[in-house]
Amino acid sequence: EDKVVQSPLSLVVHEGDTVTLNCSYEVTNFRSLLWYKQEKKAPTFLFMLTSSGIEKKSGRLSSILDKKELSSILNITATQTGDSAIYLCAVYSNYQLIWGAGTKLIIKP
Amino acid sequence: DVKVTQSSRYLVKRTGEKVFLECVQDMDHENMFWYRQDPGLGLRLIYFSYDVKMKEKGDIPEGYSVSREKKERFSLILESASTNQTSMYLCASSSAFSGNTIYFGEGSWLTVV
């Protein structure tokens, strides 16, 4: 059965810290991996990764895919309280999107 | 920008009532989805549709039905609401022409009492 596992499930850090969120997957036919940020409402798109080893970057956020390890990481540097959210990872496999349970990130001032 | 609009943000319904959740997208996406999201369980797919009048069951279709009469509109129907359907419902759309990135609506918080 296809599955996506995120770790940790929750994380509390102080403003200014750097965090690394993990997403690992076991799917039959990998096509792409997506990261989303969800605050109090709907998830918003962050990155789509299809090629191994190529870093995608947007401001203080970056993500990279490792197809050999079947995983991806999302890095956030110099965290701010506005980064507090649930971060969701999803993998496209056989035209279906499989979601992880999310990592709840809390940034303390 | 893609816009996915869910007509109801917060609803409170009684057990046994019929509930309609409406979703409209404005980007001519062929794919539309309904998810529910519960703490600790992540996003679970209820139904999806890849074309007008087409629908496919997701992971948890029991107790739900859907309707897609027009390309831009995808409705979720709870025929007889039950308390275990209290949840946040998210509508989403995507298109192969935009890389299959999924765009979500704002979410509908449904409480069944």
Interface residues (C-beta under 8 A of the other chain):
Chain A: R31 S32 L34 K41 A42 P43 T44 F45 M48 L88 A90 Y92 Q96 L97 W99 G100 A101 G102
Chain B: V4 G40 L41 G42 L43 R44 L45 L90 G99 N100 T101 I102 Y103 F104 G105 E106 G107
